[in-house]
Amino acid sequence: MAIRVNPLPADDFFSERSKLGSTPHEAYALLERAAASPHLDLAGLHAHQLCRCTYVEQFAALAERMGDLAAAFATAHGTR
């Protein structure tokens, strides 16, 4: 399974009520639960950039925050 994350703050593309994924804090808790389950195989993280988004800076911020979340989880749990 993969955890879908909405790592960006609310703006023109993402709202606080977005259905595009969990907040980073919620996603971290879901990662912990999935990793602890003997019935789930945690495959990774997913984020939706939206097909109409053309801002390179926003894509870079999304990628950086997803990487930060993955690194924090990997460091805390000794996994990739």
Backbone as ProteinMPNN parsed JSONL, in Angstrom:
{"seq_chain_A": "MAIRVNPLPADDFFSERSKLGSTPHEAYALLERAAASPHLDLAGLHAHQLCRCTYVEQFAALAERMGDLAAAFATAHGTR", "coords_chain_A": {"N_chain_A": [[0.824, -1.169, 0.0], [0.312, 2.323, -0.453], [0.721, 5.535, 0.989], [-1.24, 8.345, 0.662], [-0.423, 11.701, 0.395], [-0.932, 15.125, 1.152], [1.167, 17.417, 0.989], [1.473, 20.164, 0.825], [0.905, 23.575, 1.86], [-2.281, 25.262, 2.217], [-3.422, 26.851, -0.743], [-3.867, 28.35, -3.986], [-4.187, 25.957, -5.372], [-4.393, 23.834, -3.577], [-6.506, 23.143, -0.888], [-7.332, 23.542, 2.602], [-9.224, 21.679, 3.1], [-8.809, 19.703, 1.302], [-9.173, 16.815, -0.722], [-7.06, 15.462, -1.547], [-5.22, 14.042, -0.099], [-3.66, 12.993, 3.004], [-2.631, 15.124, 5.722], [0.835, 15.961, 6.349], [1.418, 15.268, 9.042], [-0.718, 13.535, 9.715], [-0.234, 11.599, 7.772], [2.222, 10.568, 8.601], [1.482, 9.24, 10.943], [-0.187, 7.309, 9.797], [1.712, 5.932, 8.27], [3.232, 4.788, 10.329], [1.308, 3.055, 11.479], [0.766, 1.357, 9.288], [3.295, 0.227, 8.837], [3.603, -1.218, 11.159], [1.774, -3.227, 10.926], [1.219, -6.671, 10.381], [-0.109, -7.468, 8.171], [0.039, -5.75, 6.071], [1.872, -4.402, 3.324], [4.007, -1.96, 3.115], [4.496, 0.233, 0.598], [5.142, 2.826, -0.19], [5.002, 6.435, -0.62], [2.592, 8.79, -1.887], [1.72, 11.59, -3.848], [-0.461, 14.045, -5.185], [-0.092, 16.188, -7.821], [-1.723, 17.718, -9.372], [-3.053, 18.181, -12.552], [-3.25, 20.644, -13.803], [-1.363, 22.263, -12.718], [1.326, 24.361, -13.16], [3.528, 25.411, -11.993], [6.829, 25.34, -11.363], [8.179, 25.797, -8.992], [6.288, 25.081, -7.07], [6.05, 22.343, -7.55], [8.642, 21.564, -6.861], [8.636, 22.186, -4.125], [6.683, 20.396, -3.231], [7.936, 17.923, -3.827], [10.212, 18.155, -2.199], [9.077, 18.245, 0.406], [7.801, 15.767, 0.485], [10.031, 14.13, 0.329], [11.283, 14.855, 2.731], [9.401, 13.878, 4.591], [9.503, 11.109, 4.035], [12.213, 10.604, 4.642], [12.297, 11.28, 7.381], [10.601, 9.326, 8.46], [11.959, 6.996, 7.682], [14.387, 7.308, 9.056], [13.54, 7.27, 11.735], [12.47, 4.726, 11.903], [14.234, 2.944, 10.847], [14.096, 2.057, 8.18], [13.472, 1.936, 4.586]], "CA_chain_A": [[0.0, 0.0, 0.0], [0.987, 3.616, -0.428], [0.004, 6.563, 1.742], [-1.399, 9.555, -0.143], [-0.119, 12.859, 1.232], [-1.083, 16.477, 0.627], [2.198, 18.059, 1.798], [1.582, 21.601, 0.619], [-0.067, 24.404, 2.577], [-3.415, 25.718, 1.413], [-3.153, 27.925, -1.69], [-4.801, 28.31, -5.106], [-4.36, 24.6, -5.869], [-4.704, 22.919, -2.485], [-7.205, 23.788, 0.213], [-7.219, 22.818, 3.871], [-10.207, 20.598, 3.061], [-8.497, 18.945, 0.106], [-9.328, 15.358, -0.705], [-5.898, 14.951, -2.258], [-4.361, 13.247, 0.757], [-3.521, 13.311, 4.418], [-1.602, 16.098, 6.071], [2.066, 15.24, 6.691], [1.304, 14.699, 10.39], [-1.615, 12.37, 9.614], [0.44, 10.59, 6.952], [3.247, 9.924, 9.42], [0.774, 8.294, 11.817], [-0.615, 6.19, 8.945], [2.923, 5.163, 7.965], [3.555, 3.979, 11.506], [0.322, 1.977, 11.599], [0.965, 0.409, 8.191], [4.562, -0.48, 9.05], [3.441, -2.121, 12.302], [0.808, -4.278, 10.607], [1.768, -7.84, 9.689], [-0.962, -7.75, 7.024], [0.225, -4.737, 5.046], [3.206, -4.199, 2.775], [4.113, -0.529, 2.864], [5.27, 0.421, -0.631], [5.661, 4.174, -0.35], [4.178, 7.631, -0.489], [2.055, 9.308, -3.141], [1.149, 12.932, -3.783], [-1.082, 14.453, -6.434], [0.357, 17.533, -8.151], [-2.782, 18.321, -10.178], [-2.625, 18.285, -13.953], [-3.23, 22.029, -14.267], [-0.323, 23.019, -12.023], [2.487, 24.585, -14.027], [4.547, 26.115, -11.229], [7.968, 24.488, -11.034], [8.489, 26.001, -7.577], [5.35, 24.295, -6.269], [6.435, 20.941, -7.69], [9.865, 21.383, -6.078], [8.24, 22.188, -2.711], [6.002, 19.13, -2.984], [8.95, 16.871, -3.824], [11.056, 18.326, -1.007], [8.322, 17.865, 1.606], [7.611, 14.308, 0.454], [11.328, 13.555, 0.695], [11.486, 15.078, 4.168], [8.54, 12.938, 5.308], [10.074, 9.767, 3.858], [13.475, 10.527, 5.387], [11.992, 11.279, 8.821], [10.073, 8.007, 8.803], [13.033, 6.0, 7.518], [15.34, 7.502, 10.133], [12.921, 6.855, 12.996], [12.088, 3.309, 11.894], [15.305, 2.138, 10.275], [13.603, 1.428, 6.961], [13.381, 2.827, 3.426]], "C_chain_A": [[0.872, 1.237, 0.0], [0.101, 4.595, 0.333], [-0.044, 7.822, 0.872], [-1.315, 10.779, 0.753], [-0.413, 14.145, 0.465], [-0.101, 17.333, 1.432], [2.264, 19.574, 1.705], [0.552, 22.373, 1.438], [-1.186, 24.841, 1.635], [-2.997, 26.892, 0.526], [-4.175, 27.826, -2.815], [-5.104, 26.894, -5.588], [-4.819, 23.626, -4.795], [-5.421, 23.677, -1.385], [-7.007, 22.969, 1.48], [-8.179, 21.631, 3.91], [-9.985, 19.696, 1.852], [-8.718, 17.452, 0.319], [-8.132, 14.698, -1.384], [-4.938, 14.171, -1.376], [-4.349, 13.742, 2.183], [-2.509, 14.432, 4.613], [-0.321, 15.321, 6.383], [2.007, 14.594, 8.078], [0.421, 13.446, 10.38], [-0.951, 11.246, 8.827], [1.498, 9.85, 7.755], [2.608, 8.887, 10.34], [0.293, 7.08, 11.018], [0.571, 5.311, 8.551], [3.298, 4.254, 9.126], [2.599, 2.801, 11.658], [0.519, 0.919, 10.521], [2.227, -0.417, 8.407], [4.453, -1.494, 10.187], [2.522, -3.295, 11.99], [1.481, -5.453, 9.904], [0.991, -8.153, 8.401], [-0.779, -6.767, 5.871], [1.679, -4.679, 4.595], [3.29, -2.741, 2.354], [5.049, -0.293, 1.689], [5.809, 1.837, -0.791], [4.643, 5.26, -0.116], [3.718, 8.086, -1.866], [1.518, 10.708, -2.896], [0.615, 13.29, -5.161], [-0.726, 15.905, -6.702], [-0.717, 18.328, -8.883], [-2.29, 18.598, -11.595], [-2.554, 19.729, -14.448], [-2.127, 22.858, -13.612], [0.912, 23.14, -12.917], [3.615, 25.31, -13.308], [5.649, 25.162, -10.797], [8.299, 24.597, -9.546], [7.57, 25.176, -6.685], [5.686, 22.811, -6.354], [7.679, 20.649, -6.854], [9.542, 21.329, -4.585], [7.548, 20.882, -2.35], [7.015, 17.993, -2.879], [9.835, 16.947, -2.579], [10.321, 17.867, 0.256], [8.041, 16.374, 1.643], [8.913, 13.608, 0.839], [11.628, 13.706, 2.171], [10.662, 14.095, 4.994], [9.099, 11.52, 5.218], [11.36, 9.595, 4.664], [13.237, 10.485, 6.891], [11.476, 9.917, 9.257], [11.166, 6.955, 8.733], [14.045, 6.095, 8.658], [14.788, 6.971, 11.454], [12.685, 5.356, 13.061], [13.117, 2.401, 11.254], [14.884, 1.402, 9.012], [13.638, 2.433, 5.83], [11.948, 2.893, 2.993]], "O_chain_A": [[2.033, 1.195, 0.408], [-1.125, 4.484, 0.313], [0.989, 8.302, 0.406], [-2.038, 10.889, 1.743], [-0.164, 14.229, -0.738], [-0.483, 17.914, 2.447], [3.033, 20.204, 2.432], [-0.549, 21.879, 1.679], [-1.044, 24.79, 0.413], [-2.31, 27.809, 0.976], [-5.252, 27.265, -2.612], [-6.17, 26.653, -6.155], [-5.561, 22.687, -5.086], [-4.977, 24.756, -0.992], [-6.56, 21.823, 1.42], [-7.968, 20.685, 4.668], [-10.905, 18.995, 1.43], [-8.478, 16.914, 1.4], [-8.184, 13.524, -1.75], [-3.924, 13.679, -1.871], [-4.945, 14.765, 2.52], [-1.642, 14.657, 3.769], [-0.392, 14.123, 6.657], [2.5, 13.48, 8.258], [0.777, 12.424, 10.967], [-1.091, 10.074, 9.177], [1.656, 8.638, 7.607], [3.132, 7.784, 10.498], [0.357, 5.951, 11.505], [0.45, 4.087, 8.503], [3.64, 3.089, 8.927], [3.027, 1.68, 11.934], [0.449, -0.278, 10.801], [2.224, -1.627, 8.183], [5.138, -2.517, 10.174], [2.504, -4.271, 12.741], [2.227, -5.26, 8.944], [1.404, -9.017, 7.628], [-1.38, -6.937, 4.81], [2.598, -4.882, 5.389], [2.705, -2.344, 1.346], [6.244, -0.579, 1.766], [6.825, 2.036, -1.457], [3.589, 5.053, 0.486], [4.363, 7.808, -2.877], [0.926, 10.977, -1.851], [1.174, 12.883, -6.179], [-1.032, 16.771, -5.883], [-0.59, 19.548, -8.987], [-1.225, 19.185, -11.79], [-1.858, 20.005, -15.425], [-1.977, 24.039, -13.925], [1.466, 22.138, -13.368], [4.559, 25.773, -13.947], [5.429, 24.281, -9.966], [8.659, 23.605, -8.914], [8.005, 24.635, -5.669], [5.617, 22.099, -5.352], [7.762, 19.603, -6.21], [10.112, 20.516, -3.858], [7.797, 20.321, -1.283], [6.958, 17.192, -1.946], [10.164, 15.923, -1.98], [10.903, 17.168, 1.086], [8.041, 15.772, 2.717], [8.906, 12.624, 1.578], [12.166, 12.793, 2.797], [11.153, 13.542, 5.978], [9.16, 10.812, 6.223], [11.568, 8.558, 5.295], [13.905, 9.734, 7.602], [11.87, 9.409, 10.307], [11.283, 6.117, 9.626], [14.507, 5.073, 9.165], [15.498, 6.298, 12.202], [12.696, 4.771, 14.144], [12.886, 1.198, 11.133], [15.272, 0.253, 8.8], [13.81, 3.631, 6.058], [11.626, 3.587, 2.028]]}, "name": "protein", "num_of_chains": 1, "seq": "MAIRVNPLPADDFFSERSKLGSTPHEAYALLERAAASPHLDLAGLHAHQLCRCTYVEQFAALAERMGDLAAAFATAHGTR"}
